[in-house]
Amino acid sequence: MSRPDGTVAVVTGAAGGLGMAITHRLLATGLPAVAVAVDTDALQRLCESAPAGQVHPLVADVGAPGAVHAGVRELSDFGVPLVLVNNAGITDKSAFLTDLPDELWDEELRVGASAPFYWTRACLPAMRAYSWGRVVNISSIAGRMGDLGHGGYAAAKAAVLGLTRATALEGARSGITANAVLPGIIRTPAYDRIRPDVRDRVEQATAMKRAGRPEEIAALVAHLTYDEASYTTGQDFAVDGGLGLFVF
């Protein structure tokens, strides 16, 4: 799993359940992490739960271009951002398209689709300089299948799939890979806010009849950051317990 010396992982949305699991898994592989989020208290808890000096907290609005560039400059004292995990997204707002406010649509696209672009654009120069880079975008099965009542979220996650392929094409000759991971229903704090009857219905629609664990997503993310994954790029991997299958 060797990576260039000085490599650090940038994980956006690191204060959420999935972001924390991804950060801890990358730390377990020996990779220091820059944890990006707006929740200062959650970032502090993440730092306290990690080995001393291995997590650099970065409080930033992931969807603000100026904040992204400032953040990348700041983290240069911590390491080289050769691994990027674009995990931030808005998952707990819902509205049918006819009732979807402009402000919510704009925010879901800003955080879910524009932010991955901003962070990728900011980290690519370092990756090109080292002829090595790993971009892992956290999309969603909703980006492939749609999501009733969550049109903005589904649109943002679908956009991430296109961004992933564009990044893969542009980075291929520079040793840079880009892949997307598409979680299904996962047991995170956002999962706990879903109505129990809806949770049960979705879980029963999976082939495995259960929700996934954050660690099951984090394991695949970690693999895609290894040097051994150097020939895998431009792909999207569903981790959904068979939710995308038509099961008889």
Backbone as CSV, one residue per row, in Angstrom:
resi,resn,N_x,N_y,N_z,CA_x,CA_y,CA_z,C_x,C_y,C_z
1,MET,0.822,-1.198,0.000,0.000,0.000,0.000,0.862,1.258,0.000
2,SER,2.103,1.148,-0.471,3.037,2.266,-0.414,2.506,3.482,-1.157
3,ARG,2.775,4.635,-0.588,2.413,5.918,-1.186,3.635,6.824,-1.090
4,PRO,3.716,7.888,-1.881,4.867,8.786,-1.789,5.044,9.345,-0.375
5,ASP,6.288,9.535,0.026,6.572,10.108,1.339,5.925,11.483,1.464
6,GLY,5.378,11.746,2.636,4.756,13.040,2.892,3.303,13.127,2.493
7,THR,2.753,12.017,1.968,1.355,12.024,1.538,0.412,12.197,2.723
8,VAL,-0.567,13.057,2.564,-1.670,13.149,3.518,-2.973,13.009,2.745
9,ALA,-3.995,12.572,3.450,-5.327,12.452,2.857,-6.176,13.633,3.281
10,VAL,-6.858,14.227,2.335,-7.843,15.266,2.624,-9.215,14.609,2.578
11,VAL,-9.947,14.688,3.668,-11.286,14.098,3.744,-12.278,15.210,4.035
12,THR,-13.165,15.504,3.094,-14.189,16.519,3.342,-15.400,15.861,4.002
13,GLY,-16.164,16.661,4.725,-17.296,16.091,5.457,-16.828,15.109,6.509
14,ALA,-15.652,15.378,7.088,-15.025,14.417,7.993,-15.712,14.318,9.344
15,ALA,-16.588,15.269,9.669,-17.225,15.266,10.983,-18.453,14.369,11.043
16,GLY,-18.944,13.899,9.894,-20.108,13.018,9.874,-19.724,11.573,10.142
17,GLY,-20.728,10.728,10.279,-20.472,9.326,10.593,-19.621,8.628,9.555
18,LEU,-19.934,8.834,8.294,-19.170,8.199,7.225,-17.777,8.816,7.114
19,GLY,-17.698,10.143,7.213,-16.406,10.815,7.134,-15.467,10.386,8.243
20,MET,-15.991,10.221,9.455,-15.154,9.774,10.566,-14.639,8.362,10.327
21,ALA,-15.505,7.485,9.834,-15.093,6.104,9.571,-14.006,6.057,8.507
22,ILE,-14.162,6.859,7.466,-13.157,6.903,6.399,-11.833,7.430,6.945
23,THR,-11.902,8.501,7.727,-10.681,9.079,8.289,-9.951,8.075,9.159
24,HIS,-10.669,7.392,10.038,-10.040,6.406,10.922,-9.441,5.248,10.127
25,ARG,-10.114,4.826,9.064,-9.575,3.720,8.266,-8.282,4.138,7.552
26,LEU,-8.251,5.354,7.035,-7.034,5.831,6.382,-5.901,5.981,7.389
27,LEU,-6.216,6.452,8.582,-5.202,6.540,9.632,-4.629,5.165,9.943
28,ALA,-5.483,4.152,9.938,-5.043,2.788,10.237,-4.078,2.252,9.188
29,THR,-4.125,2.819,7.987,-3.186,2.403,6.938,-1.894,3.212,6.991
30,GLY,-1.760,4.067,7.992,-0.555,4.866,8.138,-0.585,6.192,7.429
31,LEU,-1.769,6.632,7.042,-1.900,7.864,6.269,-2.440,8.988,7.143
32,PRO,-1.665,10.038,7.433,-2.199,11.181,8.174,-3.328,11.837,7.383
33,ALA,-4.208,12.521,8.091,-5.399,13.063,7.429,-5.630,14.521,7.783
34,VAL,-6.095,15.260,6.790,-6.625,16.600,6.990,-8.136,16.464,6.977
35,ALA,-8.762,16.683,8.123,-10.201,16.500,8.275,-10.902,17.838,8.091
36,VAL,-11.736,17.922,7.062,-12.390,19.185,6.709,-13.872,19.119,7.058
37,ALA,-14.362,20.105,7.787,-15.780,20.169,8.146,-16.071,21.554,8.702
38,VAL,-17.345,21.829,8.930,-17.739,23.102,9.542,-18.070,22.942,11.020
39,ASP,-18.203,21.705,11.486,-18.564,21.427,12.872,-17.294,21.343,13.718
40,THR,-16.974,22.433,14.394,-15.736,22.503,15.174,-15.702,21.455,16.277
41,ASP,-16.807,21.281,16.985,-16.842,20.328,18.095,-16.620,18.904,17.602
42,ALA,-17.257,18.547,16.488,-17.091,17.196,15.953,-15.658,16.967,15.485
43,LEU,-15.053,17.982,14.890,-13.652,17.852,14.483,-12.749,17.650,15.693
44,GLN,-13.055,18.349,16.773,-12.265,18.188,17.987,-12.374,16.762,18.508
45,ARG,-13.585,16.204,18.488,-13.760,14.820,18.942,-12.992,13.854,18.049
46,LEU,-13.003,14.126,16.752,-12.266,13.271,15.826,-10.774,13.307,16.139
47,CYS,-10.241,14.489,16.372,-8.816,14.610,16.694,-8.473,13.883,17.989
48,GLU,-9.353,13.991,18.974,-9.107,13.348,20.263,-9.158,11.829,20.168
49,SER,-9.907,11.314,19.191,-10.033,9.860,19.042,-8.940,9.263,18.164
50,ALA,-8.083,10.113,17.606,-7.037,9.665,16.689,-5.671,9.741,17.365
51,PRO,-4.681,9.023,16.838,-3.320,9.144,17.376,-2.841,10.594,17.327
52,ALA,-2.101,10.994,18.322,-1.658,12.383,18.435,-0.892,12.828,17.190
53,GLY,-1.292,13.982,16.669,-0.586,14.576,15.545,-0.912,14.000,14.188
54,GLN,-1.839,13.053,14.135,-2.133,12.397,12.858,-3.315,13.009,12.118
55,VAL,-4.084,13.863,12.794,-5.222,14.526,12.147,-5.050,16.034,12.275
56,HIS,-5.120,16.703,11.151,-5.091,18.168,11.135,-6.509,18.654,10.863
57,PRO,-7.163,19.297,11.840,-8.533,19.766,11.621,-8.547,21.037,10.778
58,LEU,-9.444,21.089,9.833,-9.569,22.267,8.978,-11.037,22.664,8.933
59,VAL,-11.368,23.756,9.597,-12.738,24.260,9.600,-12.917,25.118,8.356
60,ALA,-13.762,24.657,7.446,-13.917,25.375,6.179,-15.250,25.022,5.549
61,ASP,-15.779,25.967,4.805,-16.957,25.732,3.975,-16.467,25.041,2.706
62,VAL,-16.768,23.764,2.565,-16.197,22.978,1.466,-16.639,23.468,0.100
63,GLY,-17.757,24.192,0.047,-18.282,24.640,-1.232,-17.969,26.078,-1.571
64,ALA,-17.012,26.677,-0.869,-16.600,28.059,-1.133,-15.208,28.036,-1.751
65,PRO,-15.058,28.430,-3.006,-13.754,28.329,-3.678,-12.617,28.999,-2.918
66,GLY,-12.870,30.181,-2.363,-11.826,30.873,-1.622,-11.366,30.090,-0.408
67,ALA,-12.323,29.485,0.305,-11.988,28.691,1.481,-11.200,27.446,1.097
68,VAL,-11.514,26.882,-0.053,-10.800,25.686,-0.516,-9.336,26.018,-0.792
69,HIS,-9.093,27.077,-1.533,-7.712,27.453,-1.852,-6.934,27.814,-0.590
70,ALA,-7.572,28.530,0.332,-6.910,28.876,1.590,-6.601,27.619,2.389
71,GLY,-7.530,26.665,2.389,-7.322,25.424,3.115,-6.168,24.612,2.562
72,VAL,-6.067,24.528,1.243,-4.975,23.773,0.626,-3.633,24.431,0.927
73,ARG,-3.590,25.759,0.954,-2.349,26.445,1.325,-1.977,26.144,2.777
74,GLU,-2.991,26.131,3.645,-2.736,25.873,5.064,-2.196,24.469,5.289
75,LEU,-2.763,23.493,4.610,-2.366,22.111,4.867,-0.994,21.779,4.286
76,SER,-0.420,22.669,3.493,0.898,22.398,2.912,1.968,22.240,3.989
77,ASP,1.744,22.810,5.183,2.685,22.639,6.288,2.548,21.269,6.944
78,PHE,1.447,20.575,6.656,1.166,19.278,7.276,1.603,18.125,6.377
79,GLY,1.531,18.318,5.074,1.900,17.266,4.139,1.466,17.616,2.731
80,VAL,1.563,16.644,1.850,1.221,16.849,0.442,-0.114,16.167,0.159
81,PRO,-1.112,16.897,-0.335,-2.456,16.318,-0.530,-2.537,15.447,-1.784
82,LEU,-1.997,14.238,-1.669,-1.998,13.321,-2.804,-3.167,12.344,-2.765
83,VAL,-3.900,12.329,-1.658,-5.128,11.531,-1.538,-6.258,12.486,-1.182
84,LEU,-7.315,12.443,-1.955,-8.476,13.314,-1.724,-9.733,12.466,-1.691
85,VAL,-10.477,12.576,-0.605,-11.769,11.899,-0.485,-12.846,12.971,-0.379
86,ASN,-13.590,13.145,-1.447,-14.691,14.117,-1.470,-15.942,13.448,-0.912
87,ASN,-16.191,13.687,0.362,-17.269,12.990,1.059,-18.429,13.895,1.452
88,ALA,-18.217,15.205,1.489,-19.252,16.117,1.989,-20.506,16.079,1.119
89,GLY,-21.639,16.219,1.758,-22.906,16.264,1.041,-24.035,16.602,1.992
90,ILE,-25.171,16.954,1.434,-26.365,17.266,2.223,-27.369,16.147,1.998
91,THR,-27.740,15.462,3.079,-28.573,14.270,2.922,-29.910,14.333,3.636
92,ASP,-30.097,15.283,4.536,-31.276,15.217,5.404,-32.358,16.234,5.066
93,LYS,-32.309,16.824,3.876,-33.374,17.720,3.436,-34.156,17.014,2.331
94,SER,-35.463,17.231,2.290,-36.263,16.552,1.273,-37.380,17.454,0.780
95,ALA,-37.711,17.291,-0.498,-38.835,18.007,-1.106,-39.022,17.463,-2.510
96,PHE,-40.268,17.314,-2.914,-40.521,16.946,-4.302,-40.160,18.126,-5.201
97,LEU,-39.886,17.837,-6.453,-39.368,18.858,-7.354,-40.267,20.089,-7.432
98,THR,-41.570,19.881,-7.430,-42.481,21.027,-7.536,-42.452,21.907,-6.294
99,ASP,-41.943,21.370,-5.184,-41.875,22.125,-3.935,-40.443,22.455,-3.525
100,LEU,-39.489,22.141,-4.382,-38.079,22.306,-4.027,-37.656,23.770,-4.161
101,PRO,-37.321,24.431,-3.051,-36.930,25.847,-3.120,-35.613,26.021,-3.878
102,ASP,-35.490,27.146,-4.553,-34.246,27.433,-5.264,-33.045,27.354,-4.327
103,GLU,-33.213,27.860,-3.108,-32.098,27.922,-2.170,-31.601,26.526,-1.802
104,LEU,-32.524,25.575,-1.609,-32.127,24.221,-1.256,-31.453,23.535,-2.438
105,TRP,-32.034,23.695,-3.629,-31.417,23.132,-4.832,-29.977,23.651,-4.988
106,ASP,-29.810,24.969,-4.869,-28.487,25.568,-5.038,-27.505,25.043,-3.995
107,GLU,-27.960,24.916,-2.752,-27.075,24.459,-1.681,-26.681,22.999,-1.870
108,GLU,-27.633,22.162,-2.279,-27.315,20.748,-2.496,-26.307,20.578,-3.627
109,LEU,-26.449,21.361,-4.683,-25.496,21.289,-5.792,-24.155,21.914,-5.415
110,ARG,-24.193,22.965,-4.608,-22.947,23.622,-4.196,-22.082,22.690,-3.352
111,VAL,-22.710,22.049,-2.368,-21.961,21.178,-1.461,-21.710,19.804,-2.081
112,GLY,-22.713,19.284,-2.791,-22.603,17.921,-3.299,-21.876,17.776,-4.614
113,ALA,-21.889,18.815,-5.457,-21.278,18.706,-6.787,-20.157,19.715,-7.006
114,SER,-20.377,20.972,-6.636,-19.335,21.980,-6.849,-18.144,21.767,-5.919
115,ALA,-18.405,21.412,-4.660,-17.302,21.224,-3.711,-16.304,20.163,-4.181
116,PRO,-16.749,18.984,-4.641,-15.765,18.017,-5.148,-14.917,18.572,-6.288
117,PHE,-15.533,19.374,-7.148,-14.768,20.004,-8.224,-13.719,20.955,-7.667
118,TYR,-14.115,21.814,-6.718,-13.172,22.789,-6.167,-11.974,22.097,-5.515
119,TRP,-12.245,21.056,-4.718,-11.161,20.366,-4.022,-10.285,19.583,-4.991
120,THR,-10.903,18.971,-5.990,-10.114,18.249,-6.986,-9.209,19.213,-7.740
121,ARG,-9.765,20.315,-8.175,-8.979,21.315,-8.902,-7.812,21.819,-8.060
122,ALA,-8.042,22.010,-6.766,-7.003,22.549,-5.889,-5.897,21.539,-5.594
123,CYS,-6.234,20.249,-5.577,-5.248,19.218,-5.224,-4.517,18.641,-6.435
124,LEU,-5.072,18.780,-7.620,-4.462,18.184,-8.809,-3.034,18.667,-9.082
125,PRO,-2.706,19.952,-8.903,-1.326,20.364,-9.184,-0.284,19.579,-8.387
126,ALA,-0.531,19.345,-7.102,0.413,18.563,-6.294,0.488,17.130,-6.801
127,MET,-0.655,16.553,-7.150,-0.666,15.186,-7.661,0.136,15.080,-8.957
128,ARG,-0.028,16.051,-9.826,0.728,16.040,-11.087,2.228,16.204,-10.820
129,ALA,2.575,17.044,-9.869,3.987,17.268,-9.553,4.659,15.994,-9.053
130,TYR,3.906,15.158,-8.351,4.442,13.906,-7.814,4.176,12.713,-8.733
131,SER,3.455,12.950,-9.819,3.064,11.859,-10.740,2.366,10.736,-9.984
132,TRP,1.539,11.126,-9.031,0.818,10.140,-8.210,-0.335,10.855,-7.519
133,GLY,-1.499,10.258,-7.550,-2.642,10.838,-6.851,-3.809,9.879,-6.819
134,ARG,-4.630,10.032,-5.788,-5.831,9.209,-5.645,-7.001,10.122,-5.269
135,VAL,-8.008,10.137,-6.111,-9.240,10.875,-5.827,-10.356,9.854,-5.670
136,VAL,-11.026,9.883,-4.540,-12.174,9.009,-4.299,-13.366,9.903,-3.984
137,ASN,-14.356,9.851,-4.836,-15.561,10.657,-4.653,-16.673,9.799,-4.067
138,ILE,-17.264,10.263,-2.989,-18.393,9.551,-2.398,-19.664,10.057,-3.070
139,SER,-20.182,9.255,-3.969,-21.448,9.560,-4.627,-22.554,8.892,-3.804
140,SER,-23.459,8.225,-4.442,-24.552,7.536,-3.760,-25.264,6.670,-4.784
141,ILE,-25.895,5.620,-4.310,-26.729,4.829,-5.211,-27.836,5.708,-5.791
142,ALA,-28.175,6.801,-5.082,-29.178,7.745,-5.589,-28.701,8.439,-6.852
143,GLY,-27.392,8.572,-7.017,-26.861,9.182,-8.219,-27.045,8.319,-9.448
144,ARG,-27.260,7.041,-9.234,-27.484,6.102,-10.331,-28.965,5.796,-10.516
145,MET,-29.705,5.695,-9.408,-31.094,5.234,-9.455,-32.115,6.348,-9.258
146,GLY,-31.663,7.522,-8.762,-32.615,8.550,-8.365,-33.053,8.333,-6.927
147,ASP,-33.760,9.296,-6.378,-34.200,9.209,-4.988,-35.471,10.035,-4.832
148,LEU,-36.579,9.372,-4.613,-37.873,10.034,-4.525,-37.869,11.088,-3.420
149,GLY,-38.186,12.322,-3.783,-38.249,13.398,-2.807,-36.909,14.032,-2.485
150,HIS,-35.855,13.575,-3.159,-34.513,14.128,-2.933,-33.857,14.422,-4.279
151,GLY,-34.550,15.205,-5.100,-34.069,15.479,-6.450,-32.741,16.205,-6.491
152,GLY,-32.552,17.170,-5.600,-31.294,17.906,-5.567,-30.132,17.021,-5.175
153,TYR,-30.346,16.183,-4.183,-29.303,15.260,-3.728,-28.938,14.279,-4.835
154,ALA,-29.958,13.700,-5.482,-29.705,12.743,-6.556,-28.969,13.405,-7.715
155,ALA,-29.355,14.624,-8.050,-28.697,15.340,-9.143,-27.235,15.618,-8.814
156,ALA,-26.966,16.026,-7.579,-25.589,16.304,-7.175,-24.743,15.043,-7.240
157,LYS,-25.285,13.933,-6.756,-24.516,12.691,-6.743,-24.327,12.124,-8.143
158,ALA,-25.266,12.379,-9.044,-25.080,11.980,-10.441,-23.977,12.821,-11.080
159,ALA,-23.936,14.100,-10.751,-22.886,14.976,-11.277,-21.506,14.501,-10.841
160,VAL,-21.424,13.970,-9.638,-20.148,13.466,-9.128,-19.619,12.331,-10.003
161,LEU,-20.514,11.520,-10.546,-20.075,10.421,-11.410,-19.416,10.965,-12.675
162,GLY,-19.989,12.005,-13.252,-19.382,12.622,-14.425,-18.045,13.262,-14.097
163,LEU,-17.968,13.937,-12.950,-16.716,14.550,-12.520,-15.640,13.487,-12.317
164,THR,-16.028,12.351,-11.759,-15.076,11.263,-11.527,-14.445,10.805,-12.833
165,ARG,-15.262,10.606,-13.842,-14.741,10.136,-15.127,-13.870,11.200,-15.798
166,ALA,-14.284,12.456,-15.700,-13.478,13.535,-16.274,-12.113,13.609,-15.592
167,THR,-12.101,13.475,-14.268,-10.842,13.501,-13.524,-9.964,12.320,-13.903
168,ALA,-10.586,11.151,-14.054,-9.830,9.956,-14.437,-9.166,10.140,-15.795
169,LEU,-9.890,10.700,-16.739,-9.337,10.916,-18.076,-8.183,11.915,-18.046
170,GLU,-8.361,12.998,-17.312,-7.329,14.032,-17.279,-6.093,13.600,-16.493
171,GLY,-6.281,12.726,-15.506,-5.153,12.359,-14.652,-4.448,11.079,-15.027
172,ALA,-4.987,10.324,-15.969,-4.497,8.971,-16.235,-3.014,8.918,-16.569
173,ARG,-2.521,9.852,-17.346,-1.118,9.812,-17.762,-0.180,10.448,-16.743
174,SER,-0.754,10.902,-15.645,0.058,11.509,-14.580,0.068,10.653,-13.322
175,GLY,-0.351,9.403,-13.431,-0.362,8.525,-12.272,-1.483,8.818,-11.295
176,ILE,-2.509,9.511,-11.765,-3.631,9.909,-10.906,-4.847,9.061,-11.253
177,THR,-5.450,8.456,-10.256,-6.689,7.717,-10.465,-7.842,8.447,-9.800
178,ALA,-9.031,8.237,-10.327,-10.247,8.812,-9.742,-11.350,7.775,-9.838
179,ASN,-11.979,7.497,-8.726,-13.062,6.523,-8.677,-14.156,7.030,-7.753
180,ALA,-15.344,6.479,-7.920,-16.489,6.874,-7.093,-17.010,5.672,-6.322
181,VAL,-17.416,5.922,-5.099,-18.048,4.909,-4.257,-19.489,5.336,-4.038
182,LEU,-20.420,4.405,-4.247,-21.852,4.704,-4.181,-22.481,3.944,-3.021
183,PRO,-22.532,4.539,-1.830,-23.176,3.857,-0.710,-24.684,3.744,-0.914
184,GLY,-25.237,2.684,-0.343,-26.679,2.569,-0.240,-27.115,3.149,1.096
185,ILE,-27.991,2.466,1.803,-28.422,2.951,3.115,-27.397,2.484,4.152
186,ILE,-26.822,3.439,4.876,-25.714,3.177,5.785,-26.074,3.699,7.172
187,ARG,-25.682,2.954,8.199,-26.010,3.321,9.582,-25.118,4.471,10.077
188,THR,-25.551,5.673,9.788,-24.879,6.891,10.241,-25.894,7.712,11.035
189,PRO,-25.489,8.823,11.641,-26.476,9.683,12.304,-27.601,10.119,11.371
190,ALA,-27.304,10.308,10.082,-28.360,10.669,9.129,-29.368,9.532,8.984
191,TYR,-28.890,8.307,9.066,-29.761,7.128,9.008,-30.756,7.153,10.167
192,ASP,-30.283,7.554,11.342,-31.150,7.574,12.523,-32.283,8.587,12.396
193,ARG,-32.115,9.575,11.509,-33.147,10.593,11.336,-34.206,10.194,10.308
194,ILE,-33.996,9.072,9.636,-34.990,8.590,8.670,-36.134,7.928,9.426
195,ARG,-37.364,8.126,8.961,-38.513,7.489,9.608,-38.314,5.975,9.645
196,PRO,-38.599,5.337,10.794,-38.369,3.899,10.921,-39.038,3.068,9.832
197,ASP,-40.256,3.439,9.421,-40.928,2.649,8.394,-40.221,2.764,7.048
198,VAL,-39.657,3.935,6.771,-38.908,4.114,5.522,-37.608,3.318,5.580
199,ARG,-36.930,3.366,6.720,-35.699,2.582,6.888,-35.968,1.106,6.656
200,ASP,-37.018,0.610,7.277,-37.337,-0.815,7.146,-37.633,-1.183,5.704
201,ARG,-38.357,-0.329,5.016,-38.716,-0.615,3.625,-37.472,-0.673,2.728
202,VAL,-36.567,0.268,2.936,-35.353,0.282,2.112,-34.466,-0.911,2.447
203,GLU,-34.337,-1.227,3.733,-33.516,-2.377,4.109,-34.069,-3.665,3.509
204,GLN,-35.373,-3.811,3.495,-35.977,-5.016,2.927,-35.819,-5.067,1.412
205,ALA,-35.544,-3.917,0.791,-35.336,-3.892,-0.659,-33.927,-4.317,-1.043
206,THR,-33.022,-4.406,-0.068,-31.668,-4.863,-0.367,-31.639,-6.385,-0.376
207,ALA,-30.708,-6.933,-1.133,-30.577,-8.391,-1.171,-30.148,-8.940,0.182
208,MET,-29.389,-8.150,0.946,-28.886,-8.603,2.242,-29.838,-8.311,3.394
209,LYS,-30.898,-7.560,3.127,-31.928,-7.261,4.130,-31.375,-6.528,5.353
210,ARG,-30.424,-5.650,5.120,-29.880,-4.867,6.235,-29.231,-3.604,5.696
211,ALA,-29.024,-2.651,6.598,-28.255,-1.457,6.257,-26.770,-1.766,6.358
212,GLY,-25.973,-0.984,5.655,-24.533,-1.168,5.713,-23.925,-0.442,6.898
213,ARG,-22.668,-0.747,7.157,-21.914,-0.088,8.219,-20.920,0.888,7.600
214,PRO,-20.667,2.010,8.241,-19.690,2.961,7.698,-18.345,2.314,7.397
215,GLU,-17.962,1.348,8.222,-16.674,0.686,8.031,-16.614,-0.078,6.712
216,GLU,-17.775,-0.511,6.219,-17.803,-1.239,4.951,-17.554,-0.301,3.771
217,ILE,-17.945,0.941,3.911,-17.623,1.952,2.900,-16.153,2.330,3.012
218,ALA,-15.705,2.561,4.233,-14.332,3.010,4.466,-13.310,2.002,3.957
219,ALA,-13.626,0.719,4.044,-12.687,-0.309,3.590,-12.408,-0.185,2.100
220,LEU,-13.450,0.049,1.308,-13.261,0.200,-0.132,-12.529,1.499,-0.446
221,VAL,-12.889,2.564,0.250,-12.204,3.844,0.038,-10.707,3.677,0.268
222,ALA,-10.343,3.027,1.367,-8.928,2.833,1.680,-8.226,2.048,0.575
223,HIS,-8.857,0.991,0.101,-8.244,0.185,-0.968,-7.957,1.035,-2.201
224,LEU,-8.872,1.907,-2.551,-8.708,2.718,-3.757,-7.597,3.753,-3.623
225,THR,-7.106,3.986,-2.395,-5.998,4.924,-2.198,-4.642,4.233,-2.215
226,TYR,-4.621,2.907,-2.278,-3.354,2.182,-2.256,-2.620,2.325,-3.585
227,ASP,-1.323,2.155,-3.542,-0.537,2.128,-4.770,-0.949,0.937,-5.632
228,GLU,-1.373,-0.151,-4.973,-1.771,-1.358,-5.705,-3.037,-1.160,-6.531
229,ALA,-3.774,-0.085,-6.281,-4.998,0.194,-7.043,-4.719,1.107,-8.230
230,SER,-3.480,1.130,-8.685,-3.055,2.102,-9.692,-3.671,1.886,-11.069
231,TYR,-4.244,0.695,-11.329,-4.818,0.425,-12.656,-6.343,0.501,-12.640
232,THR,-6.896,0.966,-11.556,-8.350,1.104,-11.417,-8.696,2.583,-11.434
233,THR,-9.401,3.015,-12.464,-9.744,4.439,-12.543,-11.001,4.646,-13.375
234,GLY,-11.724,5.710,-13.056,-12.939,6.054,-13.786,-14.115,5.139,-13.502
235,GLN,-14.051,4.407,-12.391,-15.093,3.427,-12.087,-15.994,3.915,-10.954
236,ASP,-17.209,3.388,-10.914,-18.083,3.651,-9.775,-18.491,2.320,-9.156
237,PHE,-18.329,2.249,-7.841,-18.530,1.020,-7.087,-19.701,1.180,-6.120
238,ALA,-20.767,0.435,-6.349,-21.914,0.462,-5.442,-21.629,-0.423,-4.237
239,VAL,-21.836,0.133,-3.057,-21.719,-0.627,-1.811,-23.073,-0.503,-1.135
240,ASP,-24.015,-1.335,-1.572,-25.418,-1.120,-1.210,-26.149,-2.382,-0.787
241,GLY,-25.406,-3.438,-0.495,-26.062,-4.666,-0.057,-26.981,-5.280,-1.090
242,GLY,-26.765,-4.924,-2.355,-27.618,-5.461,-3.413,-28.886,-4.663,-3.643
243,LEU,-28.924,-3.408,-3.158,-30.109,-2.576,-3.367,-30.356,-2.328,-4.847
244,GLY,-29.281,-2.262,-5.623,-29.422,-1.999,-7.049,-29.782,-3.218,-7.872
245,LEU,-29.885,-4.370,-7.236,-30.254,-5.590,-7.947,-31.771,-5.748,-7.965
246,PHE,-32.282,-6.394,-8.984,-33.703,-6.746,-9.005,-33.803,-8.182,-8.515
247,VAL,-34.219,-8.343,-7.280,-34.196,-9.654,-6.643,-35.578,-10.293,-6.701
248,PHE,-35.655,-11.522,-7.211,-36.929,-12.246,-7.265,-37.131,-13.026,-5.977
